[in-house]
């Protein structure tokens, strides 16, 4: 088997360069690296680095969006296993090998690893990598726990056999802006199709969670719109219908809190319009 490492990136070319330097020290290197760069400008140092390395495919695309960048990476990858990492991470030396080793079990369809930074706060509502359709709650806890079967994986440290994409399809590009929910949406589709997903905390990396670039919204209003849009889209696609009314009440109250915190009543309207847009998107993609 062959493993392809896919790195979507936007406005973080210096960070990607540093990531590639870290990847030089993997105990089991990726057979291929596919970088999908949505940045408008070119970076000479990054281009010079990848030019003499045939194992690295550096793609530049004009359409922005994390799910689309992942899908472009899938289309250009030649690996039997596809490993996705965020651009702003520092991988443990054994990251690739830990993912690779899990696929010695032919029943494993996907693997997720531990993410230090961003998932370190424990969610006591449930176990790692679980989802409650009764109220739409997604439990992550990918900063801890033991190896176990899960329902979904962390987007910045996850891998799949190619056959998962062949059967389930690609990532849903309708999750715009922050792309919140896109990886969980895909994993739940794979889980329901019968693929076995494993959380392996020994496949670890550090997430730097940079404040700019990537999926970070430049304005709070933009973040709020996509937070509402993606939230209701995910809920309608995966939760029980009985969960929707209560979820909506809680979300609208949250919009009100944002409006008070920012002394901007207009934020309530931004959130409500995001919800309506998400419902409309669901109708088009259902």
C-alpha positions as CSV (number, residue, x, y, z in Angstrom):
1,X,0.0,0.0,0.0
2,X,1.0,3.6,-0.5
3,X,0.2,6.5,1.8
4,X,-0.5,10.1,0.6
5,X,-0.4,13.0,3.0
6,X,-2.8,15.8,2.0
7,X,-2.2,19.3,3.3
8,X,-4.9,21.9,2.5
9,X,-3.6,25.5,3.2
10,X,-4.6,29.1,2.8
11,X,-2.5,32.2,3.5
12,X,0.0,30.1,5.5
13,X,2.8,29.3,3.1
14,X,5.6,30.0,5.7
15,X,3.8,27.6,8.1
16,X,3.5,24.9,5.4
17,X,7.3,25.2,4.7
18,X,8.0,24.6,8.4
19,X,5.6,21.6,8.4
20,X,7.4,20.1,5.5
21,X,10.7,20.4,7.3
22,X,9.2,18.6,10.3
23,X,7.9,15.9,8.0
24,X,11.5,15.2,6.9
25,X,12.0,13.4,10.2
26,X,9.2,10.9,10.2
27,X,10.2,7.4,11.2
28,X,8.0,6.2,8.3
29,X,7.7,9.0,5.7
30,X,4.7,9.4,3.5
31,X,5.1,8.0,0.0
32,X,3.6,11.2,-1.4
33,X,2.7,14.6,-0.2
34,X,-0.1,16.7,-1.9
35,X,-0.3,20.4,-0.9
36,X,-3.4,22.2,-2.0
37,X,-2.7,25.9,-1.7
38,X,-5.5,28.4,-2.0
39,X,-3.3,31.4,-1.4
40,X,-3.5,34.2,-4.0
41,X,0.2,35.1,-4.0
42,X,3.2,32.8,-4.7
43,X,5.9,31.9,-2.2
44,X,9.4,31.5,-3.7
45,X,10.9,29.6,-0.8
46,X,8.1,27.1,-0.7
47,X,8.2,26.6,-4.5
48,X,12.0,26.2,-4.4
49,X,11.7,23.6,-1.6
50,X,9.2,21.4,-3.5
51,X,10.7,21.7,-7.0
52,X,13.4,19.0,-6.6
53,X,11.2,16.7,-4.6
54,X,9.1,14.5,-7.0
55,X,7.3,13.0,-4.0
56,X,5.7,16.4,-3.3
57,X,2.8,17.6,-5.5
58,X,2.2,21.3,-5.0
59,X,-1.2,22.4,-6.4
60,X,-2.4,26.0,-6.5
61,X,-6.1,26.5,-6.8
62,X,-8.2,29.7,-6.9
63,X,-11.4,28.4,-5.3
64,X,-11.3,28.8,-1.5
65,X,-12.8,26.4,0.9
66,X,-11.4,23.6,3.1
67,X,-13.8,20.8,1.8
68,X,-13.0,21.7,-1.8
69,X,-9.3,21.7,-1.1
70,X,-9.6,18.2,0.5
71,X,-11.5,17.0,-2.5
72,X,-8.8,18.4,-4.9
73,X,-6.2,16.6,-2.8
74,X,-8.1,13.3,-3.1
75,X,-8.4,13.7,-6.9
76,X,-4.7,14.2,-7.3
77,X,-3.5,11.7,-4.7
78,X,-2.2,8.2,-5.8
79,X,-2.2,6.6,-2.4
80,X,-4.3,3.7,-1.1
81,X,-4.4,5.5,2.3
82,X,-5.0,9.3,2.5
83,X,-3.8,11.1,5.6
84,X,-5.2,14.7,6.2
85,X,-3.4,17.2,8.5
86,X,-4.0,20.9,9.1
87,X,-1.3,23.2,7.8
88,X,-0.6,24.7,11.3
89,X,0.6,21.6,13.1
90,X,3.8,20.0,14.4
91,X,3.7,16.2,13.9
92,X,5.2,13.7,16.2
93,X,8.0,11.7,14.5
94,X,5.8,8.6,14.5
95,X,2.6,10.2,13.2
96,X,2.6,8.7,9.7
97,X,3.8,5.3,11.0
98,X,1.1,5.1,13.6
99,X,-1.6,5.8,11.0
100,X,0.0,3.3,8.6
101,X,0.2,0.5,11.2
102,X,-3.5,0.7,11.9
103,X,-4.3,-0.4,8.4
104,X,-2.6,-3.8,8.9
105,X,-6.1,-4.7,10.1
106,X,-8.1,-4.9,6.9
107,X,-11.3,-4.1,8.8
108,X,-10.1,-0.5,9.6
109,X,-11.5,2.1,7.2
110,X,-10.4,5.3,8.9
111,X,-8.0,6.4,11.7
112,X,-7.9,9.6,13.8
113,X,-5.1,10.7,16.1
114,X,-4.6,12.8,19.2
115,X,-4.5,16.6,18.8
116,X,-2.7,18.5,21.4
117,X,-4.0,22.0,21.6
118,X,-7.6,22.8,20.8
119,X,-9.0,19.5,22.1
120,X,-7.4,19.5,25.5
121,X,-10.4,20.6,27.4
122,X,-12.4,17.5,28.3
123,X,-16.1,17.4,27.3
124,X,-17.7,15.4,30.1
125,X,-20.9,14.8,28.1
126,X,-19.6,11.7,26.4
127,X,-16.7,9.6,25.1
128,X,-14.1,10.5,22.5
129,X,-15.4,10.7,18.9
130,X,-19.1,10.2,19.6
131,X,-22.3,11.8,18.3
132,X,-25.7,12.1,19.9
133,X,-28.4,12.3,17.2
134,X,-31.0,13.0,19.9
135,X,-29.8,16.5,20.4
136,X,-27.1,17.0,17.8
137,X,-24.2,17.1,20.3
138,X,-20.7,16.2,18.9
139,X,-18.3,15.0,21.4
140,X,-14.6,15.3,20.4
141,X,-12.2,14.8,23.3
142,X,-9.4,14.1,20.8
143,X,-6.8,15.3,23.2
144,X,-7.0,12.3,25.5
145,X,-8.4,8.8,25.8
146,X,-7.4,5.2,24.9
147,X,-7.5,3.5,21.5
148,X,-11.1,2.7,20.6
149,X,-13.7,2.6,17.9
150,X,-15.4,5.9,17.3
151,X,-18.1,7.5,15.1
152,X,-16.0,10.4,13.8
153,X,-12.4,11.7,13.7
154,X,-10.5,15.0,14.1
155,X,-10.2,16.9,10.8
156,X,-6.6,17.9,11.3
157,X,-5.3,14.4,12.0
158,X,-7.3,11.8,10.2
159,X,-6.8,9.2,7.5
160,X,-9.0,6.9,5.3
161,X,-8.6,4.0,2.9
162,X,-9.4,5.2,-0.7
163,X,-12.3,2.8,-0.9
164,X,-14.1,5.0,1.7
165,X,-14.2,7.8,-0.8
166,X,-15.1,5.4,-3.6
167,X,-18.2,4.3,-1.7
168,X,-19.2,7.4,0.4
169,X,-18.2,10.2,-1.9
170,X,-16.2,13.3,-1.1
171,X,-16.3,16.1,1.5
172,X,-19.4,18.3,1.3
173,X,-18.4,21.7,-0.1
174,X,-21.6,23.3,1.2
175,X,-19.9,23.7,4.6
176,X,-18.5,27.2,3.9
177,X,-16.4,29.7,5.8
178,X,-15.0,28.1,8.9
179,X,-16.1,24.7,7.4
180,X,-17.3,23.7,10.8
181,X,-18.8,20.2,10.7
182,X,-17.4,19.1,7.3
183,X,-15.1,16.4,8.7
184,X,-17.7,15.1,11.2
185,X,-20.3,15.0,8.4
186,X,-18.0,12.9,6.2
187,X,-17.1,10.6,9.1
188,X,-20.7,10.0,10.1
189,X,-21.5,9.1,6.4
190,X,-18.6,6.6,6.4
191,X,-19.6,5.2,9.8
192,X,-23.2,4.7,8.7
193,X,-21.9,3.0,5.5
194,X,-20.3,0.3,7.7
195,X,-16.7,1.5,7.8
196,X,-14.8,1.0,11.0
197,X,-13.2,4.1,12.4
198,X,-10.4,4.0,15.0
199,X,-9.1,6.7,17.4
200,X,-5.4,6.0,18.1
201,X,-3.9,8.5,20.6
202,X,-0.4,7.4,19.7
203,X,-0.8,9.1,16.3
204,X,-0.2,12.6,17.8
205,X,0.5,16.1,16.6
206,X,0.4,19.6,18.1
207,X,-2.1,22.0,16.7
208,X,-0.8,25.6,16.8
209,X,-4.3,27.1,16.2
210,X,-2.9,30.2,14.5
211,X,-5.3,33.2,14.7
212,X,-5.1,34.1,11.0
213,X,-5.2,32.2,7.7
214,X,-6.7,28.8,7.1
215,X,-10.4,28.8,8.0
216,X,-10.2,31.8,10.3
217,X,-12.8,34.5,9.4
218,X,-11.3,38.0,9.3
219,X,-14.5,39.5,10.8
220,X,-16.8,38.2,13.6
221,X,-19.9,38.8,11.5
222,X,-18.5,36.4,8.8
223,X,-17.7,33.8,11.4
224,X,-21.2,34.1,12.9
225,X,-22.9,33.7,9.6
226,X,-21.1,30.4,8.8
227,X,-21.3,29.2,12.3
228,X,-25.1,29.4,12.0
229,X,-25.2,28.1,8.4
230,X,-23.0,25.1,9.0
231,X,-24.6,24.3,12.4
232,X,-28.1,24.0,11.1
233,X,-26.9,22.2,7.9
234,X,-25.1,19.6,10.0
235,X,-28.1,19.2,12.4
236,X,-30.6,18.7,9.6
237,X,-28.3,16.1,7.9
238,X,-27.6,14.0,10.9
239,X,-29.7,14.7,14.0
240,X,-33.2,13.6,14.8
241,X,-36.0,16.0,13.8
242,X,-37.1,16.3,17.4
243,X,-33.7,17.9,18.2
244,X,-34.2,20.8,15.9
245,X,-36.6,23.1,17.9
246,X,-34.6,23.0,21.1
247,X,-31.3,23.5,19.2
248,X,-32.8,26.5,17.4
249,X,-33.9,28.1,20.6
250,X,-30.5,27.7,22.2
251,X,-28.8,29.0,19.1
252,X,-30.9,32.1,18.9
253,X,-30.3,32.8,22.5
254,X,-26.6,32.5,21.9
255,X,-26.9,35.0,19.0
256,X,-28.6,37.4,21.5
257,X,-25.6,37.0,23.9
258,X,-23.2,37.8,21.1
259,X,-25.2,40.9,20.3
260,X,-25.0,42.1,23.9
261,X,-21.3,41.2,24.3
262,X,-20.4,43.2,21.1
263,X,-23.0,45.9,21.7
264,X,-24.3,45.2,18.2
265,X,-28.0,44.3,17.8
266,X,-27.3,43.6,14.1
267,X,-25.5,40.4,15.1
268,X,-28.8,38.8,15.9
269,X,-29.9,39.4,12.3
270,X,-26.6,38.0,11.0
271,X,-27.1,34.8,12.9
272,X,-30.8,34.4,11.9
273,X,-29.9,35.0,8.2
274,X,-27.2,32.4,8.5
275,X,-29.7,29.9,9.8
276,X,-32.1,30.6,7.0
277,X,-29.2,30.2,4.5
278,X,-28.3,26.9,6.1
279,X,-31.8,25.6,5.8
280,X,-31.9,26.6,2.1
281,X,-28.5,24.9,1.5
282,X,-29.9,21.7,3.1
283,X,-32.9,21.8,0.8
284,X,-30.5,21.9,-2.2
285,X,-28.1,19.2,-1.0
286,X,-30.4,16.7,0.7
